[in-house]
Amino acid sequence: MLDPKLLRNDIDAVATNLAKRGFELDIATYQKLEDERKTLQIETQELQSKRNSSSKSIGQAKARGEDIQPLLDEVADLGKKLDEAKDRLSQVMMELDDIQYGIPNLLDDSVPEGKDESDNVEVRRWGKPREFSFEPKDHVEIGENLGGIDFASAAKISASRFVVKKGLVAKLHRALIQLMLDLHSREHGYEEIYVPYMVNSESLMGTGQLPKFEEDLFKAQGKNQDGKQLYMIPTAEVPVTNMVRDEIIEADQLPLKFTAHTPCFRSEAGSYGRDVRGLIRLHQFEKVELVHMTKPDDSMKALDELVGHAEKVLQLLDLPYRVVNLCSGDIGFGATKTYDIEVWLPSQDTYREISSCSNTGDFQARRMQARWRNPETGKPELLHTLNGSGLAVGRTLVAILENYQNEDGTVDIPDVLKPYLN
């Protein structure tokens, strides 16, 4: 959520920044509502003052033995007008909130301008794609030949875009999770946590999935015993980041760095027909998430650090990858800057996203009222929050099956994973 002061004081600059995303801010509607808000706030204050003054006059008139009915009628009339003004003010504030919750984050100046992923800017590459002496198979064929990937059973017990993993493939999946958690918690300074896989709407509002992207979520039928509407998490970013919702963190506790392994559930409503084959785009998949909460001045440095931590997993696995700076037309709703890490997939002869690392600035913190206490002023200020995959487990598995395949259909095991499989 953007700072309302920015919208009030410099809306044209905000609109110009948002236009880089292809987002058109309805300035006229916003300013009309904002003008009405100001008028109604003044009106309610004046009506409240008049009613208070008239109420005092009733007692004075009564003490003098005067007829107080006209004053009673006046107070009643003022009260009615005040209630009407408050109701309209509440409605206007709700309409302003609806607009503000639908506005994406402002882009950092370092974000390249562009329309779509073809305009993303490559920052660096690591590793050299393997040259095969045979035609490399895709991960589906490899996994099915190993008896480790079973889409038919998954479709029978659930639906399409689910998978059953077996044997070596299931063990590799588990080993990857353990490797990632061990690396991030032991070497990169993250606190490992376990979080709920279902969250309430307040949490999804806090991180920006609601209200704009509800169709991408799996929503639980009915409400729980507390009357809460629950949703399956689309990413661990949601429960982990919301741990600081409505909290004030002391400066000496920052930065906070958490890692969590969770399944993720997405309807993929906007991706019909894309990546229908294989493990790339499923309704249920797993990630090891990395989340930072920092002081505002430290967040861009933290983004570089977070990206480096995700890269380290691929380096240990000796998987070729590249890092790209997402352009204005491809960056996510809540991000002010994002780097994607893309791993090399031989079957597609291209790099595919395996991690997306974003700095959201104070965009999520404002929604969550997540703050830190500035020791220089003693006052609470908004945190900056960051998140990224370290890594998407299923896509890492895909990259291993394809990059480590042999002509006879077997798959070599990366050295770093062997201790987890013994």
Helices and strands as residue ranges (DSSP letters): H 4-9, H 11-19, H 27-63, H 69-101, G 117-119, E 121-126, H 139-145, E 149-150, H 151-157, E 164-165, H 167-186, E 191-192, E 198-200, H 201-207, G 214-216, E 219-223, E 229-232, H 237-241, G 242-244, E 248-250, G 251-253, E 256-265, E 284-294, G 296-298, H 299-316, E 321-325, E 337-345, E 350-359, H 363-368, E 371-373, E 380-382, E 384-392, H 393-403, G 415-417, H 418-421
